Amino acid sequence: MECAIKWTDGVQFVAETGSGHALVIDGAPDVGGRNTGPRPMELVLAGTGACTASDIVVILKRSGQDATGCEVELKAERAENDPKVFTKIHMHFTVRGRSLKRSVIENAIKLSHNKYCSASAMLSKTATITHDFEVVDESAAEA
């Protein structure tokens, strides 16, 4: 995996990923940024959410679940002193689909956190990670 980071102005950078995508990363105005992009630690948190959500979608599909949506909202706390690592992360999953089994969803979340999600594994070294979930059954809406 590769990534190149280029300083452009103030504390703004452009990241170019090995897969050919680019994004602007910037700091808050109080540290010299112009708020033109997400903060670096926001990207770490977003990447963790995307990592675990993608695991869950794959596990649900492989388990024969008719999932049509998966969203995760993350709330994190950071240490007060440098380095300001994450100390607590809570993930709230909303899984949508037809005739979904709660036990399969719960198992998919646990498998992601305990086995597959590299980002969660790294962050769990400094942060307590908790989760909960809700299921939105879309089969009733079709009737």
Buried (B, 14 or more C-beta within 10 A) or exposed (E): EEEEEEEEEBBBBBBBEEEEEEEEBBBEEEEEBBEEBBBBEEBBBBEBBEBBBBBBBBBBEEBEBEBEEBEBEBEBEBEEEEEEBBBEBBBBBEBBBBEBBEEBBBBBBEBBBEEBBEBBBEBBEBBEBEBEBEBBEBEEEEE
